[in-house]
Amino acid sequence: MTHRGFPKYRRGQRAKTEVELVNDDSFPDTEPERVLLVAGATGEIINVAIHTEANVPIYIVDFDKQLLIGCLEAEITVF
């Protein structure tokens, strides 16, 4: 079990999406709520940050086609 605010994963690990990732208005050229990636998509964690207000880790994952998405721990697993 990880502590709130302490990252479970680290930079350089391969990651897989556990759920569909949808546009939460972070991608202005894409329709809101449009599926960006389906469950099972793979990428690499390139950075780890802490959301200061929520005190939770945010993982910046580089998916194919230079698609960078900020993910929560519940949205990814590493392999």
C-alpha positions in Angstrom: 0.0 0.0 0.0 1.3 3.4 -0.8 0.9 6.5 1.3 -1.2 9.4 0.0 1.1 11.7 -2.0 3.9 9.1 -2.3 4.3 7.8 -5.8 4.0 4.1 -6.3 5.7 4.1 -9.8 8.8 5.9 -11.1 10.1 7.5 -14.2 11.2 5.1 -17.0 8.8 2.3 -16.2 6.5 0.9 -18.9 2.9 1.5 -18.2 -0.5 0.2 -19.4 -3.8 1.9 -19.1 -6.3 0.1 -16.9 -9.3 2.1 -18.1 -10.2 4.2 -21.2 -8.7 7.7 -20.9 -11.0 10.4 -22.0 -10.4 14.1 -22.7 -11.1 16.1 -19.6 -10.7 19.4 -21.5 -6.9 19.0 -21.3 -6.7 18.6 -25.1 -8.3 21.7 -26.6 -8.2 20.4 -30.2 -10.2 17.2 -29.2 -13.9 17.0 -28.3 -14.5 16.9 -24.5 -15.2 13.4 -23.2 -13.8 11.8 -26.4 -11.8 8.6 -25.7 -8.0 9.4 -26.1 -6.8 5.9 -25.4 -8.5 2.5 -24.8 -7.7 0.3 -21.9 -4.5 -1.7 -22.6 -2.6 1.1 -24.4 1.1 1.1 -23.4 3.6 3.8 -22.9 6.4 5.0 -20.7 6.3 7.1 -17.6 8.5 10.1 -18.3 7.8 12.2 -15.2 6.2 12.0 -11.8 4.7 15.0 -10.0 2.5 15.6 -7.0 -0.8 17.4 -7.4 -0.4 20.0 -4.6 -4.0 20.5 -3.7 -5.1 16.9 -3.8 -1.7 15.5 -2.7 -1.8 12.6 -5.2 0.8 11.5 -7.7 0.3 12.4 -11.4 2.2 10.3 -13.9 3.1 11.9 -17.2 3.0 9.0 -19.7 4.4 9.1 -23.2 2.1 7.0 -25.4 2.7 6.3 -29.1 2.5 9.2 -31.5 4.0 11.6 -29.0 0.8 11.7 -26.9 1.6 12.8 -23.4 -1.2 12.2 -20.8 -1.2 12.9 -17.1 -2.5 9.7 -15.4 -3.6 8.8 -11.9 -2.3 5.6 -10.2 -5.8 4.0 -10.6 -5.6 4.6 -14.4 -2.4 2.7 -15.0 -0.3 -0.3 -14.0 3.4 -0.9 -14.8 4.9 -4.0 -16.3 
